[in-house]
Amino acid sequence: MPNVSKVLIVGGGIGGLALSIGLRRAGIDVEIAEIKQQWTVYHVGIIAQSNLVRAMVGLGIADDCVAAGFPYQGLRFCDANGNVMNETPGVKLAGPNYPAFLGLTRPALHDVLFSASKKAGAQVHLGVSVAELRQSESKVAVRFTDGSGREYDFVVGGDGVHSQLRTMLFGDHLQPRFTGEGVWRYNVRRPPEIDYGSIYATSEGPKAGLIPLTRETAYIFQIGPEPGNPRFPKNELADIMRERLKPFGGTIGELARGITDPALVVYRPLESVLVPSPWYRGRVALIGDAAHSITPHLGQGAAQTVEDAVVLAEELQKNGPLQDSLQSFMRRRFERCKFILEASLQIGEWEMHPDPKADVGSLMGRVAQTVVQPL
Ligand SMILES: Cc1cc2nc3c(=O)[nH]c(=O)nc-3n(C[C@H](O)[C@H](O)[C@H](O)COP(=O)(O)OP(=O)(O)OC[C@H]3O[C@@H](n4cnc5c(N)ncnc54)[C@H](O)[C@@H]3O)c2cc1C
């Protein structure tokens, strides 16, 4: 018998939906409370690295994700003009039938996660959040923002970087901080030769990348300093993104000329927070960006989030005291996420303040060795 039988997940993002699939596969009843009235997932893409592909296999959704995305084999590191300096083939961690990397649009990933969650029997409440949580020895009583109330054996906050559950559990001192950088993204047509992920680096720090998403599309990103965390007028976003890409030539330089529709530019200031261990109080726990918001420098945020979901689902279905499962969850997750989060922040620091002693290759190598470890 699993040590919980009815779980509430707050937040129907990547982590919340992934956890719902894992728990339903173990026969645990799941409800999801998602604050959005309807699903709105912004249109640019996500890089699923091999450890995320492995976690997708664990949830039984990898084939659908592969069918919805663009599998590719590795990364090319280029200078600002697109001359290839170094090529790193990825590791097929999920086995020979699955790719080392998978580019996916975020809506495509959401569709796979949501339909698997629904098919597995998770119940979703849209437009609802938690107004109050009260824990007793054996239950969590939840009052929702629509006035309804129910009891659960366990509650999980998968409500993202600005998590309300994190504040409810730990107070408001653990807030995400702006790291000093921002990311610009735009979908473009995929040139046929772009069947690898490409990262372009300037010697001054900012980077750009081109990632295949489908047979027809790819996305361009630019990451670099945005001093003072500016807010940009919406109608100027395309002009500003083209300006940010001016130092880059090669294929990205050519494709950048096609960035013309400000409504299709997605800009995000980077924010990060790490909740110290443990990420739970009693019968309420955090996963994903709510616990550890990893900046995109290593393309590991969603990967670590889905790994959280896989591990928590495994732990919650064990026999034995819940506390043992939660301690085991933290043993398996905390140091790994902390190391990757700190490595991401370090790479961002080096982009903002170039340091001749910086050894990005060695740090990325240590991250690569970490993520291939079993969960
Ligand atoms: C620019 C950028 C690029 C990235 N690229 C990559 C990449 O290539 N590869 C990768 O692995 N990771 C990437 N990431 C990281 C990845 O997007 C996150 O780590 C991942 O989305 C975290 O999932 P989550 O479920 O914890 O949070 P989210 O995906 O943010 O989901 C949170 C959900 O909770 C809901 N919610 C919020 N508040 C409440 C509330 N009070 N009540 C109920 N529901 C609520 C939200 O509406 C949302 O649906 C990137 C991040 C950024 C910023």
The ligand as an SDF file (V2000), in Angstrom:
LIG
                    3D

 53 58  0  0  0  0  0  0  0  0999 V2000
   14.2060   31.5610  -20.4320 C   0  0  0  0  0  0  0  0  0  0  0  0
   14.1180   30.1520  -19.9040 C   0  0  0  0  0  0  0  0  0  0  0  0
   14.5010   29.0740  -20.6960 C   0  0  0  0  0  0  0  0  0  0  0  0
   14.4790   27.7730  -20.1830 C   0  0  0  0  0  0  0  0  0  0  0  0
   14.8820   26.7350  -20.9750 N   0  0  0  0  0  0  0  0  0  0  0  0
   14.9150   25.4900  -20.4660 C   0  0  0  0  0  0  0  0  0  0  0  0
   15.3850   24.4050  -21.2600 C   0  0  0  0  0  0  0  0  0  0  0  0
   15.7220   24.5730  -22.4320 O   0  0  0  0  0  0  0  0  0  0  0  0
   15.4380   23.1550  -20.6950 N   0  0  0  0  0  0  0  0  0  0  0  0
   15.0530   22.9340  -19.4020 C   0  0  0  0  0  0  0  0  0  0  0  0
   15.1470   21.7820  -18.9230 O   0  0  0  0  0  0  0  0  0  0  0  0
   14.5720   23.9510  -18.6330 N   0  0  0  0  0  0  0  0  0  0  0  0
   14.4870   25.2070  -19.1290 C   0  0  0  0  0  0  0  0  0  0  0  0
   13.9910   26.2390  -18.3690 N   0  0  0  0  0  0  0  0  0  0  0  0
   13.4950   25.9650  -17.0170 C   0  0  0  0  0  0  0  0  0  0  0  0
   12.0470   25.4360  -17.0090 C   0  0  0  0  0  0  0  0  0  0  0  0
   11.2070   26.2450  -17.7920 O   0  0  0  0  0  0  0  0  0  0  0  0
   11.5360   25.4010  -15.5670 C   0  0  0  0  0  0  0  0  0  0  0  0
   12.5040   24.8180  -14.7350 O   0  0  0  0  0  0  0  0  0  0  0  0
   10.2300   24.6000  -15.4750 C   0  0  0  0  0  0  0  0  0  0  0  0
    9.2280   25.2330  -16.2190 O   0  0  0  0  0  0  0  0  0  0  0  0
    9.8000   24.4760  -14.0230 C   0  0  0  0  0  0  0  0  0  0  0  0
    8.5860   23.7570  -13.9650 O   0  0  0  0  0  0  0  0  0  0  0  0
    7.5780   23.9840  -12.7440 P   0  0  0  0  0  0  0  0  0  0  0  0
    6.4460   23.0520  -12.9760 O   0  0  0  0  0  0  0  0  0  0  0  0
    8.3200   23.9520  -11.4590 O   0  0  0  0  0  0  0  0  0  0  0  0
    7.0830   25.5010  -12.9090 O   0  0  0  0  0  0  0  0  0  0  0  0
    6.2220   26.1110  -14.0870 P   0  0  0  0  0  0  0  0  0  0  0  0
    6.4680   25.4110  -15.3540 O   0  0  0  0  0  0  0  0  0  0  0  0
    6.4760   27.5920  -13.9930 O   0  0  0  0  0  0  0  0  0  0  0  0
    4.7140   25.8260  -13.6730 O   0  0  0  0  0  0  0  0  0  0  0  0
    4.1110   26.4080  -12.5460 C   0  0  0  0  0  0  0  0  0  0  0  0
    2.5960   26.2790  -12.7130 C   0  0  0  0  0  0  0  0  0  0  0  0
    1.9860   26.6870  -11.4840 O   0  0  0  0  0  0  0  0  0  0  0  0
    0.9230   27.5940  -11.7780 C   0  0  0  0  0  0  0  0  0  0  0  0
    0.7650   28.4370  -10.5940 N   0  0  0  0  0  0  0  0  0  0  0  0
    1.5340   29.4920  -10.2180 C   0  0  0  0  0  0  0  0  0  0  0  0
    1.1000   29.9920   -9.0590 N   0  0  0  0  0  0  0  0  0  0  0  0
    0.0420   29.2250   -8.6830 C   0  0  0  0  0  0  0  0  0  0  0  0
   -0.8220   29.2460   -7.5540 C   0  0  0  0  0  0  0  0  0  0  0  0
   -0.6920   30.1370   -6.5700 N   0  0  0  0  0  0  0  0  0  0  0  0
   -1.8200   28.3200   -7.4850 N   0  0  0  0  0  0  0  0  0  0  0  0
   -1.9800   27.3920   -8.4810 C   0  0  0  0  0  0  0  0  0  0  0  0
   -1.1840   27.3460   -9.5750 N   0  0  0  0  0  0  0  0  0  0  0  0
   -0.1840   28.2370   -9.6680 C   0  0  0  0  0  0  0  0  0  0  0  0
    1.3840   28.3120  -13.0320 C   0  0  0  0  0  0  0  0  0  0  0  0
    0.3110   28.9280  -13.7140 O   0  0  0  0  0  0  0  0  0  0  0  0
    2.0410   27.1870  -13.8100 C   0  0  0  0  0  0  0  0  0  0  0  0
    1.1040   26.4690  -14.5760 O   0  0  0  0  0  0  0  0  0  0  0  0
   14.0260   27.5500  -18.8530 C   0  0  0  0  0  0  0  0  0  0  0  0
   13.6190   28.6260  -18.0630 C   0  0  0  0  0  0  0  0  0  0  0  0
   13.6600   29.9120  -18.5760 C   0  0  0  0  0  0  0  0  0  0  0  0
   13.2330   31.0640  -17.6810 C   0  0  0  0  0  0  0  0  0  0  0  0
  1  2  1  0
  2  3  1  0
  2 52  2  0
  3  4  2  0
  4  5  1  0
  4 50  1  0
  5  6  2  0
  6  7  1  0
  6 13  1  0
  7  8  2  0
  7  9  1  0
  9 10  1  0
 10 11  2  0
 10 12  1  0
 12 13  2  0
 13 14  1  0
 14 15  1  0
 14 50  1  0
 15 16  1  0
 16 17  1  0
 16 18  1  0
 18 19  1  0
 18 20  1  0
 20 21  1  0
 20 22  1  0
 22 23  1  0
 23 24  1  0
 24 25  2  0
 24 26  1  0
 24 27  1  0
 27 28  1  0
 28 29  2  0
 28 30  1  0
 28 31  1  0
 31 32  1  0
 32 33  1  0
 33 34  1  0
 33 48  1  0
 34 35  1  0
 35 36  1  0
 35 46  1  0
 36 37  1  0
 36 45  1  0
 37 38  2  0
 38 39  1  0
 39 40  1  0
 39 45  2  0
 40 41  1  0
 40 42  2  0
 42 43  1  0
 43 44  2  0
 44 45  1  0
 46 47  1  0
 46 48  1  0
 48 49  1  0
 50 51  2  0
 51 52  1  0
 52 53  1  0
M  END
$$$$
